[in-house]
Amino acid sequence: MATVDVIKCCHDSIRQTSENIKDAIVYLDAGSTESFQFLGAFPLLLELGAQGVCSLENMSVIDKVADWNTTSDPASKILVITSRLLSDAHRYILRCLSTLQNVRCCAVYTSISEVAHSAYPDSPLGPDAFREYESLLNQDYEELIKKSERAHIVPDNSGLKEGTASEEEGWSELTDIDDDISRYDGISNAKLPEEDYLSGYSEDVGQKLVISVHHFPLIVCPLSPRVFVLPSEGSTAEASLSAEHESSISSGLPPLSTGKLADAEDVSPGANLTAQFLYHFALKMDLKLEIFSLGDLSKNVGKLLTDMSSLYDVGRRKRSAGVLLIDRTLDLLTPCCHGDSLVDRMFSSLPRMLPVASLSQMKGSQCQLKGGPVKVERAPLAVQIPLKKFIVEDDTKSNVQLLENIEAFLDGWNTFKSDAPSADFMKFRKKLNDESCFQINESKLLHGSFVSTDNFRGAPYLEAMLDRRTKDGVMLIKKWLQECLRQENITHNLKIRPGLASKSELQSLLRELAKRQSSFVKNKGIIQLAAATVHALDESHSAIWDAFNSAEKILHVNAADTSQSLAAQISDLINKTVLVASQGQKHNTMGKSQGLFTLQDALLLTVIGYILAGENFPTSGSDGPFSWQEEHFMKEAIVDAILENPTVSKLNFLQDLSKELEGNLKKTKSDEKNEDPTGYSDTLDLDDDPWDSWGDEDADKDTSKEEAYGDMQLKLELRDRVDNLFKFLHKLSSMKGNAALREGMLALESRRNDDPSSTKGLLYKILTNILDHNDIRGMEYHSSTVGRLFKSGFGRFGLGQAKPSLSEHNVILIFVIGGINGVEVREVQEAIARSSRPDVEVLLGGTTFLTPEDMRELLFGDYSHI
């Protein structure tokens, strides 16, 4: 039987749209771009006949001349692939149509189904969403064209204007049209046009436009053939997973489990969109799902998935698979920790692409005012791997080569003009000769990215890295680089020591392999991965990661001892940030350069400490795992740290205190400067007249009283905010819904003689027990329509079905609502390797790929529910 392969299935889905791709300009929004980048799908689009692949949000009139297929006619059709709701993508689609002018066919593919569109809060579209959108887009396009014709806006197609070097070149001709488009921030609320209304415009441009809308569910970011996450800038990943209430901790995370299911109308938008995605994902993968869940939100999603199943789905011949939905909040410890994963290190250290200024972000304040659904801005998955230091050694040669290439291009572009160099090119040559300017442009251009399809003799690079620890991954990369050099017959005089590879050795091997252009292109996959590894192993990044790892190990050791030792360790970590902040103030420098831990870092470690305390000392205090005195010391340490470092006022629980904190710090600095370090009195200064200040003593006393009152008021307000922070930490440490699951896991571990103090994550423990055919306490099975019929009807005649078990399936899909990280991917593979079932196929998916920095932002940033 064929193996389950997410990448292959995604490529097949793209091929099924070949009819609309051929001879079209393909526009991808930010989420689709992330997906296609991991898939390595850009060559596939060109292979299927696309004239060009462009950005939807950053489209330009120049796109119409970016034709890879020189034998084709000018594009008269476009294909838009979006991971967003149609209402969010509408403004950009309309801009494409109005800018390109000669488009006669527009196909729109969205990853959001029709049912999801109609169920989304405040959606203007109904159950027949795609047909409605076709009519509404045509209507808005007609209105825009008529308005531009009345205003006598005639685009100048004679060519690009000379003498302009602006970055916004190509938009100047369409300023008025773009202003009109800005009105269409969402779908028009006008009535759908009737057929007789359109019949009067037989010669109108709008009627010649043929619009079709389709569903394209497989817009995912596969890290390997069996591991995937959703694109971070897609509507499903951005949708809120929980509204603010007693058991919620963040909009980007599921609520804490309490055992109570939400009503159908109270289910979060993220739960609805996740259920729709999983249903259509299974259809595309040709899987018949048996649904299991752990956690309150997962149970809601499981119920939605079950309700979507039908007799038609049951009757089809599909491969049976078990799906396990898990709430991220059942295990917050694993994504908060800095574990032994090279992929996690790379994602944490590499710079990311800047998020596109999407419609939801531009209208964020308006959505809040209107009470619309919250959209979580997640870190883009597209990284920027620095390649400049490995493939560019001589800046002068590079400048000359670039100038020659640009001059040759301009000569071909302006063949009908004089042979003399244009004034624009002479200006550009002068500008490019400025070394600093070139370095900036080069650093933006020369970067790589992760592509899950790049492989070494059939073994995908990224998949191999996910399955290994840091040292093993570095050794494997060294081995691959040496093998590639041998295949390319590149001789080198490098002294490579056996054993663990160092950063300098990898960098030297990388430079040798990237010297030749042919070798660089052929081995771009390993070169990009090796460059990312060298970047992650740089001391500026590895020192911080290793320090976190050491601190987390110390917290684990103290958690196995007493609550007093754990509380003392947390207080010590916070107090060190006070020292770092005060030293930074004296030297007028702030940030990581002064020390490894900031207060934000210490707060993340405090979360880890509280979760460990909740597991080991659940009854130490009345409200939390620590005594009143232990918590008091921690609170005072945090108050002092905040007063020393007002930049932390950006944290969610310190909103509206930034001005007061900065003013307090300035006042403290000025008081220290006014103190006489020599100890001599100022009254000895003969230039001052002591009688001038006579009678002002009362005024000085009043001023000092006001200042003292202001300081006291600030500290009281700050203590109230810190009290709210610790109530939040109490929620994280209690997590009552996890108690039964944790007790069941401990019982199963003791039965297998496993170490209960093992730092393995929840996914490893659950999967290990599933493969060992053990029952998981708290796991719920969602019966299908036929299953419920057997249970309620035929069961009374002795024809009832036995409760299915997840361990019976050879294909298991685990989806973590809230996100996964690299350590969990490796531990899932370790669980499979130690089991007696090597034939089982496990797919692992999640809402997004989480780093410890992402968790800190979710818990303490703008989306926190402190």
C-alpha positions in Angstrom: 0.0 0.0 0.0 1.3 3.5 -0.9 2.7 5.6 1.9 1.1 8.8 3.0 3.1 11.8 1.7 1.9 15.3 2.3 4.3 16.9 -0.2 3.3 14.6 -3.0 -0.3 15.2 -2.4 0.2 19.0 -2.4 2.1 18.7 -5.8 -0.7 16.6 -7.2 -3.3 19.2 -6.1 -1.3 21.9 -7.9 -1.2 19.8 -11.1 -4.9 19.5 -11.0 -5.2 23.2 -11.5 -2.9 23.1 -14.6 -5.7 24.3 -16.9 -6.0 27.6 -15.1 -2.2 27.9 -14.6 -1.3 27.6 -18.3 -0.5 31.1 -19.8 -1.6 32.9 -16.6 0.2 35.2 -14.2 0.0 33.4 -10.9 -0.5 35.6 -7.9 0.3 34.2 -4.4 -0.6 35.9 -1.2 1.8 35.8 1.8 0.4 32.5 3.2 0.5 30.7 -0.1 4.0 32.0 -0.8 5.1 30.4 2.5 3.5 27.1 1.5 4.9 27.0 -2.0 8.3 27.9 -0.8 8.5 24.9 1.5 6.9 22.7 -1.2 9.5 23.9 -3.8 6.5 24.5 -6.1 7.7 27.5 -8.0 9.5 25.4 -10.7 6.3 23.3 -10.9 4.2 26.4 -11.7 6.5 27.4 -14.5 6.6 23.9 -15.8 2.8 23.9 -16.0 3.0 27.0 -18.2 2.6 30.0 -15.9 3.9 33.2 -17.4 5.1 34.5 -14.1 4.7 34.1 -10.3 4.1 37.3 -8.4 3.1 38.5 -4.9 -0.5 39.4 -4.5 -0.1 42.0 -1.8 2.9 43.7 -3.6 1.6 43.5 -7.2 2.7 46.0 -9.7 2.0 47.1 -13.3 5.4 45.7 -14.1 4.1 42.2 -13.5 2.6 42.1 -16.9 6.1 42.2 -18.6 7.6 39.6 -16.2 7.0 36.7 -18.7 9.0 33.5 -18.3 7.4 32.0 -21.3 8.6 34.3 -24.1 6.7 32.5 -26.9 3.3 33.2 -25.3 1.1 36.3 -25.9 0.6 39.0 -23.3 -1.3 37.5 -20.3 -5.0 37.9 -20.5 -5.7 35.6 -17.5 -4.6 35.6 -13.9 -4.7 32.9 -11.2 -4.9 34.0 -7.6 -4.1 31.5 -4.8 -4.9 32.8 -1.3 -4.8 31.3 2.1 -7.2 34.0 3.4 -10.9 34.6 3.5 -12.2 36.1 0.2 -13.2 39.2 2.1 -9.7 39.7 3.3 -8.1 39.1 -0.2 -10.8 41.1 -2.1 -8.9 44.4 -2.0 -5.8 42.9 -3.6 -7.6 40.9 -6.2 -9.5 44.1 -7.3 -6.1 45.9 -7.5 -4.7 43.2 -9.8 -7.7 43.4 -12.1 -7.7 47.2 -12.3 -3.9 47.4 -12.8 -3.4 44.8 -15.5 -6.4 46.1 -17.5 -6.4 43.5 -20.2 -7.4 40.5 -18.0 -10.3 38.5 -19.5 -10.2 35.4 -17.2 -9.6 35.4 -13.4 -9.5 32.2 -11.4 -9.4 32.5 -7.6 -8.4 29.5 -5.4 -8.9 29.9 -1.6 -7.9 27.4 1.1 -11.1 28.4 3.0 -14.2 26.3 2.1 -17.6 27.7 1.3 -19.1 26.5 4.6 -16.2 28.1 6.6 -16.8 31.4 4.8 -20.5 31.4 5.7 -19.8 30.4 9.3 -17.1 33.0 10.0 -18.3 35.9 12.2 -19.5 39.0 10.4 -18.9 37.3 7.0 -20.8 39.0 4.1 -21.0 35.7 2.2 -23.6 33.0 2.6 -23.7 29.2 2.1 -23.2 29.6 -1.7 -20.1 31.8 -1.0 -18.1 31.2 -4.1 -20.9 32.0 -6.6 -21.8 35.1 -4.5 -18.2 36.3 -4.5 -17.9 35.9 -8.3 -20.9 38.2 -8.8 -19.7 40.7 -6.1 -16.2 40.9 -7.5 -17.5 41.5 -11.0 -19.8 44.2 -9.7 -17.1 46.0 -7.9 -14.7 45.7 -10.9 -17.4 47.2 -13.2 -18.0 50.1 -10.8 -14.3 50.8 -10.6 -13.8 50.8 -14.3 -16.7 53.1 -15.0 -15.5 55.5 -12.4 -12.0 55.6 -13.9 -13.4 56.2 -17.3 -15.5 59.1 -16.1 -12.5 60.6 -14.5 -10.6 60.2 -17.9 -7.9 58.1 -16.3 -5.9 56.7 -19.2 -2.9 54.5 -18.2 0.3 55.3 -20.0 1.5 52.1 -21.6 4.3 53.6 -23.6 6.9 52.3 -21.1 8.4 53.1 -17.8 9.1 56.8 -17.1 12.6 57.9 -17.3 14.5 59.4 -14.5 12.6 57.6 -11.7 14.4 55.4 -9.3 11.7 55.2 -6.7 10.9 51.9 -5.0 7.2 52.6 -5.8 7.8 52.7 -9.6 4.8 51.4 -11.4 2.3 52.8 -9.0 2.5 56.4 -10.1 0.2 55.9 -13.1 -2.5 54.3 -11.0 -2.6 56.6 -8.0 -6.2 57.7 -8.5 -7.4 54.1 -9.2 -5.6 52.8 -6.2 -7.3 55.5 -4.1 -10.6 54.2 -5.4 -9.7 50.6 -4.6 -8.9 51.6 -1.0 -12.6 52.0 -0.5 -13.0 48.2 -1.0 -11.4 47.1 2.2 -14.0 44.3 2.3 -16.6 42.8 0.0 -19.2 45.3 -1.1 -22.5 45.0 0.8 -24.5 46.0 -2.3 -27.1 43.6 -3.7 -26.0 41.0 -6.2 -26.4 42.3 -9.8 -29.4 40.7 -11.6 -29.0 39.4 -15.2 -31.0 42.2 -16.7 -28.8 44.7 -14.9 -25.7 43.3 -16.6 -27.4 43.0 -20.0 -27.1 46.8 -20.6 -23.4 46.7 -20.6 -22.6 44.4 -23.5 -19.6 46.5 -24.5 -18.4 47.1 -20.9 -15.0 45.8 -19.9 -16.5 44.2 -16.8 -18.7 41.8 -18.6 -15.8 40.4 -20.7 -14.2 39.3 -17.5 -14.8 35.7 -16.6 -14.4 35.0 -12.9 -14.3 31.6 -11.2 -13.8 30.7 -7.5 -12.5 27.3 -6.4 -11.5 25.6 -3.2 -7.8 24.7 -2.8 -7.5 23.2 0.8 -3.9 22.0 0.6 -2.1 25.2 1.4 0.2 23.9 4.1 3.9 24.2 5.0 5.3 20.7 5.0 8.6 20.4 6.9 8.8 16.8 5.7 6.6 14.3 3.9 4.9 13.6 7.2 5.2 16.8 9.2 3.3 20.0 8.3 2.0 23.3 9.8 -0.4 25.9 8.5 1.0 29.0 6.9 1.4 31.7 9.5 -0.2 34.4 7.4 -3.3 32.3 6.5 -6.7 32.9 8.0 -6.8 29.5 9.8 -3.5 30.1 11.7 -4.4 33.8 12.4 -7.9 33.0 13.7 -8.4 33.4 17.4 -8.5 30.1 19.3 -10.1 31.4 22.5 -12.0 34.5 23.6 -11.1 36.2 26.8 -12.7 34.4 29.8 -11.7 32.7 33.0 -10.0 29.7 31.5 -8.3 31.4 28.5 -4.7 32.5 28.6 -4.1 33.8 25.0 -6.0 34.4 21.8 -3.3 32.3 20.0 -3.7 29.3 22.3 -6.6 27.0 23.3 -8.2 27.6 26.7 -7.2 25.6 29.7 -9.2 22.4 29.9 -12.0 22.4 32.5 -14.0 19.4 31.2 -16.8 21.7 29.9 -17.6 21.9 26.2 -18.5 25.2 24.7 -21.9 25.7 23.1 -22.0 25.6 19.3 -22.5 29.4 19.0 -19.5 30.0 21.4 -17.0 28.0 19.5 -14.0 30.1 18.5 -13.4 31.1 14.8 -10.1 29.2 15.0 -11.9 26.0 16.0 -14.3 26.2 13.1 -11.6 26.9 10.5 -9.4 24.1 11.9 -12.2 21.6 11.7 -13.0 22.6 8.1 -9.3 22.4 7.1 -8.9 18.9 8.7 -12.0 17.6 7.0 -10.9 18.7 3.5 -7.3 17.7 4.2 -8.5 14.1 4.9 -10.5 14.1 1.7 -7.5 15.2 -0.4 -5.3 12.6 1.3 -8.1 10.0 0.7 -8.3 9.1 4.3 -11.4 8.0 6.3 -10.9 9.4 9.8 -11.7 7.9 13.2 -11.6 10.9 15.4 -10.2 11.1 19.0 -9.5 14.2 21.1 -7.7 15.4 24.2 -8.6 18.8 25.6 -11.7 21.0 25.6 -11.1 22.8 22.3 -10.0 19.6 20.6 -13.3 18.0 21.7 -15.2 20.9 20.1 -13.2 20.5 16.9 -13.7 16.7 17.0 -17.5 17.2 17.3 -17.5 19.6 14.3 -15.5 17.1 12.3 -17.9 14.3 13.2 -20.9 16.4 12.3 -19.4 17.1 8.9 -19.0 13.3 8.1 -21.8 11.8 6.0 -22.9 8.4 4.7 -21.3 9.2 1.4 -17.9 9.6 3.0 -18.3 6.4 4.9 -19.3 4.4 1.8 -16.3 5.5 -0.2 -13.3 3.3 -0.4 -10.6 5.1 1.5 -7.7 4.2 3.7 -8.7 4.2 7.3 -6.8 6.5 9.6 -7.0 7.6 13.2 -6.8 11.3 14.0 -5.9 12.6 17.5 -6.6 16.2 18.2 -4.6 17.7 21.2 -4.8 21.1 22.8 -1.5 22.9 23.0 -2.3 23.9 26.6 -2.1 20.3 27.8 1.7 20.7 27.5 2.9 24.3 27.6 6.3 23.2 29.0 7.8 21.6 25.8 7.4 24.7 23.5 8.6 27.1 26.2 11.8 25.2 26.8 15.0 25.4 24.7 15.4 21.7 23.9 18.0 19.7 22.0 16.9 20.4 18.4 19.0 21.9 15.6 15.8 22.9 13.7 14.5 24.8 16.8 17.8 26.6 17.1 17.8 27.6 13.4 14.2 28.9 13.5 15.0 30.9 16.7 18.2 32.5 15.4 17.5 33.2 11.7 15.8 36.5 10.7 12.3 36.1 9.4 10.7 37.7 6.4 8.7 40.8 7.5 5.0 40.0 7.7 3.0 41.5 4.8 0.9 44.5 5.7 -2.3 42.5 5.4 -5.8 43.8 5.4 -6.5 42.4 8.9 -3.4 44.2 10.3 -4.2 47.5 8.6 -7.7 47.4 10.0 -6.7 46.0 13.4 -7.9 49.0 15.3 -11.2 49.1 13.4 -11.9 45.5 14.1 -11.4 46.0 17.8 -13.8 49.0 17.8 -16.4 47.0 15.9 -16.0 44.0 18.2 -14.9 41.9 15.2 -12.9 38.6 15.7 -9.4 39.0 16.9 -6.7 37.9 14.4 -3.4 36.7 15.8 -0.3 37.9 14.0 2.1 35.0 14.1 5.8 35.0 13.1 6.3 34.2 9.4 7.7 30.8 8.7 9.8 32.1 5.8 13.4 32.6 7.2 16.2 34.5 5.6 19.3 32.4 5.6 22.4 34.7 5.2 24.5 33.5 2.2 26.5 36.6 1.5 29.5 35.6 3.6 29.7 32.3 1.9 29.3 33.1 -1.8 30.7 36.7 -2.0 34.3 37.3 -1.1 35.4 40.2 -3.3 32.9 43.1 -3.2 34.7 44.9 -6.1 34.4 41.9 -8.5 30.8 41.5 -7.4 30.0 45.2 -8.1 31.6 45.0 -11.6 29.7 41.8 -12.5 26.4 43.2 -11.3 27.0 46.4 -13.2 27.7 44.5 -16.4 24.6 42.4 -16.0 22.4 45.4 -15.4 24.0 47.3 -18.4 23.4 44.3 -20.7 19.8 44.1 -19.5 19.2 47.8 -20.2 20.8 47.5 -23.6 18.4 44.8 -24.5 15.4 46.8 -23.0 16.3 50.0 -24.9 17.4 48.5 -28.3 15.4 51.1 -30.2 17.2 54.0 -28.5 20.7 55.4 -28.8 23.7 53.3 -27.9 24.8 55.9 -25.3 24.3 54.9 -21.7 21.2 56.5 -20.2 21.4 59.1 -17.6 19.5 56.8 -15.2 22.1 54.1 -15.6 25.0 56.5 -15.0 23.3 57.6 -11.8 22.8 54.0 -10.8 26.4 53.2 -11.5 27.6 56.0 -9.3 25.2 55.0 -6.6 26.2 51.3 -6.8 29.8 52.2 -6.4 29.0 53.4 -2.9 30.1 50.3 -1.0 27.7 50.7 1.9 24.8 51.0 -0.4 25.8 47.8 -2.2 26.2 45.9 1.0 22.7 46.8 2.2 21.1 45.8 -1.1 23.2 42.6 -1.3 22.3 41.5 2.2 18.6 41.8 1.2 19.1 39.8 -2.0 21.5 37.1 -1.0 19.5 34.9 1.4 18.2 31.4 1.3 15.2 29.6 2.6 14.1 26.1 3.8 12.8 23.9 1.0 11.5 20.5 2.2 11.9 18.9 -1.2 15.7 19.4 -1.4 17.4 16.1 -0.8 20.6 14.2 -0.8 20.3 11.0 -2.9 16.6 10.9 -2.2 16.9 11.7 1.6 15.2 15.1 2.3 17.6 17.4 4.1 15.1 19.0 6.4 13.4 15.8 7.3 16.8 14.3 8.4 17.5 17.4 10.6 14.1 17.1 12.3 14.8 13.5 13.3 18.2 14.3 15.0 19.6 16.1 18.0 21.9 19.1 17.6 25.2 17.3 17.6 24.0 14.5 15.4 22.5 17.0 12.9 25.8 19.0 12.7 27.8 15.8 12.1 25.4 14.8 9.3 25.7 18.2 7.6 29.5 17.9 7.8 29.3 14.5 6.2 27.0 15.7 3.4 29.3 18.7 2.6 32.3 16.4 2.4 30.4 14.0 0.1 29.2 16.8 -2.2 32.8 18.1 -2.5 33.9 14.6 -3.5 31.2 14.3 -6.1 32.1 17.7 -7.6 35.8 16.7 -7.7 36.7 19.8 -5.6 40.0 19.4 -3.9 40.7 21.4 -0.8 43.6 21.8 1.7 41.3 22.0 4.7 42.3 20.1 7.9 39.1 18.4 9.0 39.3 16.7 12.3 37.3 13.6 13.0 34.4 13.8 15.4 32.2 16.8 16.2 32.2 19.5 13.6 33.0 23.0 14.6 31.5 26.2 13.2 34.8 27.1 11.4 35.0 23.7 9.7 31.5 23.9 8.4 32.1 27.4 7.2 35.3 26.4 5.3 33.6 23.4 3.7 30.7 25.6 2.7 32.9 28.2 1.1 34.7 25.6 -1.0 31.4 24.1 -2.2 29.9 27.5 -3.1 33.0 28.8 -5.0 31.8 27.5 -8.4 28.5 28.7 -9.7 27.6 25.3 -11.1 28.4 23.6 -7.8 26.4 26.2 -5.9 23.3 25.8 -8.0 23.5 22.0 -8.0 24.0 21.8 -4.2 21.9 24.7 -3.1 19.9 22.6 -0.7 22.8 21.5 1.5 24.4 24.9 1.1 21.4 26.7 2.5 21.0 24.3 5.3 24.7 24.4 6.2 24.6 28.2 6.2 21.6 28.2 8.5 23.5 25.8 10.9 26.6 28.0 10.9 24.3 31.0 11.8 22.6 29.1 14.6 26.0 27.9 16.0 27.4 31.4 16.1 28.3 32.4 19.6 25.9 35.3 19.7 23.0 32.9 19.3 24.3 29.6 20.8 25.4 31.2 24.0 21.8 32.5 24.7 20.2 29.2 23.8 22.7 27.2 26.0 22.2 29.6 28.9 18.4 29.0 28.7 19.0 25.3 28.5 21.2 25.3 31.6 18.7 27.4 33.5 15.8 25.1 32.6 17.8 22.1 33.7 18.4 23.7 37.1 14.7 24.5 37.4 13.9 20.8 36.7 16.5 19.7 39.4 15.0 22.1 42.0 11.5 21.1 41.1 12.4 17.5 42.1 13.7 18.9 45.5 11.5 21.4 47.4 9.3 24.4 46.6 11.6 26.6 48.6 14.6 25.8 46.4 12.6 26.3 43.2 11.2 29.7 44.4 14.7 30.8 45.4 16.1 29.9 42.0 13.3 31.8 40.2 13.9 34.9 42.4 17.6 34.7 41.7 17.0 34.7 37.9 14.7 37.7 38.2 17.2 39.6 40.5 20.0 39.0 37.9 17.9 40.9 35.3 17.8 43.9 37.8 21.6 43.9 37.9 21.8 43.7 34.1 19.4 46.5 33.7 21.1 48.8 36.2 24.5 48.2 34.5 23.0 48.9 31.2 21.6 52.2 32.5 25.0 53.3 33.8 26.6 52.6 30.4 23.7 53.9 28.4 23.3 50.6 26.7 20.5 48.1 26.9 19.8 44.7 25.4 21.3 41.3 25.2 24.8 42.6 24.9 24.8 43.4 28.6 23.7 40.0 29.7 22.1 36.8 28.6 18.7 37.3 30.4 16.4 40.2 30.2 13.2 40.5 32.4 11.2 39.1 29.5 13.5 36.0 29.4 13.1 35.7 33.2 9.4 35.8 32.9 9.5 32.9 30.5 11.6 30.9 32.9 9.2 31.9 35.7 6.4 30.3 33.6 8.5 27.1 33.3 9.1 27.2 37.0 5.4 27.5 37.8 4.4 24.7 35.5 7.0 22.4 37.1 5.8 23.5 40.6 2.2 22.8 39.7 3.3 19.2 38.7 5.4 18.6 41.7 3.9 20.7 44.5 0.2 21.0 43.7 -0.9 21.6 47.4 2.0 23.8 48.7 -0.1 27.0 48.8 -3.8 27.9 49.0 -3.9 29.5 45.6 -0.7 28.5 44.0 2.2 26.0 44.3 4.3 28.3 46.5 3.8 29.8 49.9 2.8 33.4 50.5 6.3 34.3 51.6 8.0 32.6 48.6 5.7 34.4 46.2 6.2 37.7 48.0 10.0 37.6 47.3 9.3 36.9 43.7 6.8 39.7 43.3 9.2 42.2 44.9 12.0 41.1 42.6 9.7 41.6 39.5 8.6 45.1 40.7 12.3 46.1 41.2 13.2 44.7 37.8 10.4 46.7 36.1 11.4 49.9 37.8 15.0 49.4 36.6 13.9 48.6 33.0 10.9 50.6 31.8 11.2 49.2 28.3 9.3 46.1 29.5 6.2 48.3 29.6 5.3 46.8 26.2 4.3 43.6 28.0 0.5 43.1 28.1 0.1 43.4 31.9 2.0 46.7 32.0 -0.1 48.6 29.4 -0.6 52.3 29.9 2.3 52.5 32.4 5.1 53.3 30.0 5.2 57.1 30.5 5.0 56.7 34.3 7.8 54.1 34.4 10.1 56.2 32.1 9.5 59.3 34.2 10.3 57.5 37.4 13.6 56.2 35.9 14.6 59.7 34.7 13.8 61.1 38.2 15.9 58.4 39.8 18.8 59.2 37.5 18.6 62.9 38.2 18.4 62.4 41.9 21.6 60.3 41.7 23.4 63.0 39.7 22.3 65.7 42.2 23.9 63.8 45.1 27.3 65.2 46.0 29.8 62.4 45.8 32.4 64.3 47.9 30.1 64.7 50.9 30.8 68.5 51.2 27.9 70.8 51.8 26.8 73.3 49.1 26.3 76.0 51.7 30.0 76.9 51.4 29.5 78.3 47.9 29.9 82.1 48.3 28.1 82.8 45.1 24.8 81.6 46.4 22.7 83.8 48.7 21.2 81.7 51.4 18.5 84.3 52.1 17.1 83.9 48.6 15.7 80.5 49.6 14.3 81.8 52.9 10.5 81.1 53.1 10.5 78.5 50.4 10.9 75.6 52.8 7.2 74.9 52.9 7.0 74.8 49.1 9.9 72.4 48.9 8.2 70.2 51.5 5.0 70.2 49.4 6.9 69.3 46.2 8.7 66.5 47.9 5.4 65.2 49.3 3.8 65.2 45.9 6.8 63.3 44.4 6.7 60.8 47.3 2.9 60.4 46.7 3.5 59.9 43.0 6.2 57.3 43.6 4.0 55.4 46.1 1.0 55.5 43.7 3.1 54.1 40.9 4.5 51.3 43.1 1.0 50.5 44.3 -0.3 50.3 40.7 2.7 48.3 39.7 2.1 45.8 42.6 -1.6 45.4 41.5 -0.4 44.6 38.0 2.2 42.1 39.3 -0.6 40.5 41.4 -2.6 40.0 38.3 0.5 38.4 36.7 0.8 35.9 39.5 -2.9 35.0 39.3 -2.2 34.2 35.6 0.8 32.1 36.7 -1.5 30.3 39.2 -3.8 29.3 36.3 -0.9 27.9 34.4 0.4 25.9 37.4 -3.1 24.5 38.3 -4.4 23.4 34.8 -6.9 21.1 36.5 -7.9 19.5 33.3 -4.4 18.1 33.0 -4.4 16.4 36.4 -6.2 13.2 35.3 -4.1 12.9 32.2 -0.8 13.5 34.2 -1.8 10.8 36.8 -2.6 8.3 34.0 0.7 9.0 32.3 2.6 8.5 35.6 0.8 5.2 36.2 1.6 3.9 32.7 5.3 5.0 33.0 5.6 3.2 36.3 4.1 0.1 34.7 6.7 0.2 32.0 9.5 1.0 34.5 10.2 4.4 32.7 11.8 7.2 34.6 8.9 9.5 35.9 11.3 12.4 36.0 12.1 12.1 32.3 11.8 15.4 30.4 10.1 13.9 27.4 7.1 15.9 26.1 3.5 14.9 26.2 3.4 13.8 22.5 6.1 11.2 23.1 4.3 9.8 26.2 0.9 9.7 24.5 2.2 8.1 21.3 4.3 5.6 23.2 1.2 4.4 25.1 -0.9 4.3 22.0 1.6 2.1 20.2 1.7 -0.1 23.3 -2.1 -0.5 23.1 -2.6 1.3 26.4 -5.7 3.4 27.1 -5.2 7.1 27.5 -7.2 8.6 30.4 -9.3 11.6 29.2 -9.2 10.7 25.5 -12.6 11.0 23.9 -13.7 9.0 20.8 -16.2 10.8 18.5 -18.6 8.3 16.9 -19.5 8.7 13.3 -23.1 8.9 12.0 -23.1 5.1 11.3 -21.4 4.4 14.6 -24.1 6.3 16.6 -26.8 4.5 14.6 -25.3 1.1 15.6 -25.0 2.2 19.2 -28.5 3.6 19.6 -30.5 1.4 17.2 -29.0 -1.9 16.2 -27.2 -2.2 19.5 -30.3 -3.4 21.3 -30.3 -6.4 18.9 -26.7 -7.3 19.8 -25.2 -5.7 16.7 -23.5 -2.8 18.4 -19.9 -1.8 17.5 -17.0 -2.1 19.9 -15.3 1.2 20.8 -12.5 1.7 18.3 -8.9 2.2 19.5 -6.4 4.5 18.0 -3.7 1.9 18.2 -5.6 -0.3 15.6 -4.8 2.1 12.8 -1.7 1.9 10.6 -2.0 5.6 9.8 -2.3 8.0 12.7 -2.7 11.8 12.2 -1.8 13.8 15.3 -2.8 17.5 15.1 -1.8 19.9 17.9 -4.2 22.9 18.0 -1.9 25.8 18.9 1.3 24.6 17.2 4.3 22.2 17.5 8.1 22.5 17.7 11.1 20.6 16.5 11.7 18.7 19.7 8.2 17.2 19.5 8.9 16.1 15.9 12.0 14.3 17.0 10.4 12.7 20.0 7.5 11.4 17.8 10.1 9.6 15.6 11.8 8.3 18.7 8.5 6.9 20.0 7.9 5.1 16.7 11.5 3.7 16.6 11.2 2.2 20.1 7.8 0.6 19.4 7.3 -2.8 18.0 5.3 -1.4 15.1 7.7 -0.1 12.4 5.0 -0.2 9.8 2.9 2.5 11.5 2.7 5.8 9.6 2.4 8.9 11.8 1.5 12.3 10.4 2.2 15.2 12.7 0.6 18.6 12.1 0.0 21.8 14.0 -1.4 25.3 13.8 2.1 26.8 13.5 5.7 26.1 14.3 6.5 27.5 17.7 9.7 28.8 19.2 10.2 29.8 22.8 10.1 33.5 21.7 6.7 32.8 20.1 5.4 31.3 23.3 6.7 34.3 25.3 4.9 36.6 22.9 1.6 34.6 23.2 1.8 34.5 27.0 2.9 38.1 27.7 2.4 40.0 24.4 -0.6 41.7 22.8 -2.7 38.5 22.6 -2.3 37.5 26.3 -5.3 37.3 28.6 -3.5 38.3 31.8 
